[in-house]
């Protein structure tokens, strides 16, 4: 697995190469205009736009995040309802509502693994919150079911570091975002062959749900079968 620093350095080198390509592509006369595009949209998107324009084709539909001047956050027209929070000091990097950091380079990539991320599940305009009993989630991403929050907590052991000040701050921010109607994905609950259960993703969402006094939470199920963890509709 690539480390984040390696991923970012690779992308930085690519961006530097793309930046040097601008002078060959458009000449010096439009440098100021291009610099403004680079600042707002990034090198990769700007170069693609220029190349498309010079080829005689119509520019493509917007494929880069655009800043909302009032909120300071970003949106992408291909993912309506998804709010992208810029990460300070990191260009083309955004925080999703559940804390996942993604980089934009023609599409969205996980900052940790460099794997392409589908952010459509974070659409805050089409979610369900079980009548206020749960945080808002995308029903299309729920492969399991809504469970009682107390039942989930009774099955698993929470992370031991969840009570640190830093982690409490993260859970508190999630709780505030949930109250504002931000979309969060289902948690992941795994049943192992020895009959025990584990939470592979969702500690902070559970803590935030407790803060907001939710009684239910969306859960996707995974089960260990012959030594492999597989997604399942329900536990057997």
C-alpha positions in Angstrom: 0.0 0.0 0.0 1.3 3.4 -0.9 2.0 5.9 1.9 0.2 9.2 1.7 3.4 11.1 1.3 4.5 9.0 -1.6 1.1 9.5 -3.2 1.2 13.2 -2.8 4.8 13.5 -4.0 3.9 11.5 -7.1 0.9 13.8 -7.8 3.0 16.9 -7.1 5.6 15.8 -9.6 2.8 15.2 -12.1 1.3 18.6 -11.4 4.7 20.3 -11.9 5.0 18.5 -15.2 1.5 19.6 -16.3 2.3 23.1 -15.1 5.3 23.3 -17.4 3.2 22.0 -20.3 1.0 25.1 -20.1 3.6 27.4 -21.8 3.9 24.9 -24.7 0.2 24.6 -25.0 -1.0 28.2 -24.9 2.0 30.4 -25.3 2.9 33.4 -23.0 0.1 35.8 -23.9 -2.6 34.1 -21.7 -0.4 33.4 -18.7 -2.3 35.5 -16.2 -5.7 34.0 -17.2 -4.3 30.5 -17.0 -2.8 31.2 -13.6 -6.2 32.2 -12.3 -7.7 28.9 -13.7 -4.9 26.9 -12.1 -5.4 28.6 -8.7 -9.2 27.9 -8.7 -9.4 24.5 -10.4 -5.9 23.0 -10.2 -3.3 22.1 -12.9 -4.9 18.9 -14.2 -8.3 20.3 -14.8 -7.0 23.5 -16.4 -4.8 21.6 -18.8 -7.6 19.3 -19.8 -9.9 22.3 -20.4 -7.3 24.1 -22.6 -6.5 20.9 -24.6 -10.2 20.3 -25.2 -10.7 24.0 -26.3 -7.8 23.9 -28.7 -9.0 20.6 -30.2 -12.1 22.5 -31.4 -14.5 20.6 -29.2 -16.9 22.2 -26.8 -15.5 22.3 -23.2 -16.6 19.4 -21.1 -19.2 19.6 -18.4 -17.6 20.9 -15.2 -15.5 18.1 -13.6 -13.9 19.9 -10.7 -15.0 21.2 -7.4 -16.1 24.8 -7.3 -16.0 27.0 -4.2 -19.1 28.4 -2.6 -18.0 31.9 -1.8 -20.5 32.2 1.2 -19.6 28.9 3.0 -16.0 28.5 1.8 -16.8 24.9 1.0 -16.8 23.2 -2.4 -19.3 21.3 -4.6 -19.0 19.2 -7.8 -21.8 19.5 -10.4 -21.6 15.7 -11.1 -22.3 15.0 -7.4 -25.1 17.3 -6.5 -25.7 17.6 -2.8 -22.2 16.5 -1.8 -20.3 19.1 0.3 -16.5 19.0 0.1 -14.6 20.8 2.8 -11.1 22.0 1.7 -8.2 20.7 3.8 -6.0 23.7 4.8 -2.5 23.7 3.3 -3.2 20.8 0.9 -4.2 21.7 -2.6 -7.0 19.7 -4.3 -7.7 17.9 -1.1 -11.1 17.7 0.6 -12.7 16.2 3.7 -15.9 14.3 3.3 -18.5 14.4 6.1 -17.3 11.1 7.7 -13.7 12.4 7.9 -12.3 10.6 4.8 -9.8 12.8 3.0 -9.8 12.6 -0.8 -7.7 14.2 -3.5 -9.2 15.5 -6.7 -7.2 14.7 -9.9 -9.9 14.2 -12.6 -11.7 12.1 -10.1 -11.6 11.5 -6.3 -9.0 9.3 -4.7 -8.5 8.2 -1.1 -5.5 10.1 0.4 -4.4 7.0 2.2 -4.7 4.2 -0.4 -4.9 6.2 -3.6 -8.0 4.1 -4.5 -10.7 5.9 -6.5 -13.6 6.9 -4.3 -17.3 7.1 -5.3 -18.6 10.2 -3.4 -22.2 9.9 -4.6 -23.2 8.3 -1.3 -22.5 11.6 0.5 -25.4 13.4 -1.2 -27.1 15.2 1.6 -30.3 16.1 -0.4 -31.6 12.5 -0.9 -31.0 10.8 2.4 -33.1 9.1 5.0 -32.8 9.6 8.8 -35.5 7.2 10.0 -37.8 10.0 11.1 -35.0 11.7 13.1 -34.0 8.4 14.9 -30.7 8.1 13.0 -28.2 10.3 11.2 -28.9 10.9 7.5 -27.6 8.2 5.2 -28.1 7.2 1.6 -30.5 4.2 1.4 -28.8 3.0 -1.8 -25.6 2.3 0.3 -27.4 0.4 3.0 -27.0 -3.3 2.3 -27.9 -4.3 5.8 -30.5 -2.7 8.0 -31.2 0.0 10.6 -30.3 -1.4 14.0 -30.9 -0.3 17.5 -27.9 1.7 18.6 -27.8 0.1 22.0 -27.9 -3.4 20.4 -24.8 -2.5 18.2 -22.9 -1.2 21.3 -23.8 -4.3 23.1 -22.2 -6.5 20.4 -18.9 -4.7 19.9 -15.9 -3.2 21.8 -15.3 0.4 21.0 -11.8 1.6 20.1 -9.7 2.2 23.2 -8.4 5.6 22.0 -11.9 7.0 21.3 -11.9 8.8 24.6 -8.8 11.0 23.9 -9.4 14.7 23.6 -8.6 14.7 19.9 -11.0 11.8 19.2 -13.7 13.4 21.3 -13.3 16.5 19.2 -13.7 14.5 16.0 -16.8 12.8 17.3 -18.2 16.2 18.4 -17.7 17.6 14.9 -19.5 14.6 13.4 -22.4 15.2 15.8 -22.6 18.8 14.7 -22.5 17.9 11.0 -25.2 15.2 11.6 -27.5 17.8 13.1 -27.0 20.0 10.1 -28.2 17.2 7.9 -24.8 16.0 6.5 -24.8 12.5 4.9 -22.8 9.8 6.6 -22.4 6.2 5.3 -23.5 3.1 7.3 -21.2 1.6 9.8 -19.6 -1.8 9.2 -20.3 -4.6 11.6 -18.4 -7.9 11.2 -19.3 -11.3 12.7 -16.3 -13.7 13.1 -16.2 -17.4 12.9 -15.6 -17.7 16.7 -19.0 -15.9 17.2 -17.6 -12.6 18.3 -18.4 -9.3 16.6 -16.2 -6.4 15.6 -16.7 -2.8 14.3 -14.5 -2.4 11.3 -15.7 1.1 10.5 -17.8 3.6 12.5 -16.5 4.3 16.0 -16.8 8.1 15.6 -20.3 7.8 14.0 -21.5 5.7 17.0 -20.1 8.3 19.4 -21.7 11.1 17.5 -25.0 9.3 17.4 -24.8 8.9 21.2 -24.1 12.6 21.5 -27.2 13.4 19.4 -29.3 10.8 21.3 -30.1 8.8 18.2 -31.7 5.4 18.8 -31.0 3.7 15.5 -28.0 3.5 13.2 -27.5 2.2 9.6 -25.4 -1.0 9.5 -23.8 -3.0 6.7 -23.0 -6.6 7.7 -19.8 -8.5 7.0 -19.1 -12.1 8.1 -16.0 -14.3 8.3 -16.6 -17.4 6.1 -13.8 -19.9 5.7 -11.3 -17.3 6.9 -12.5 -14.6 4.5 -14.5 -11.5 5.4 -17.4 -11.1 3.0 -20.4 -8.7 2.8 -23.7 -10.3 3.7 -27.3 -9.2 3.8 -27.7 -10.6 7.3 -25.7 -12.8 9.8 -26.1 -16.6 9.8 
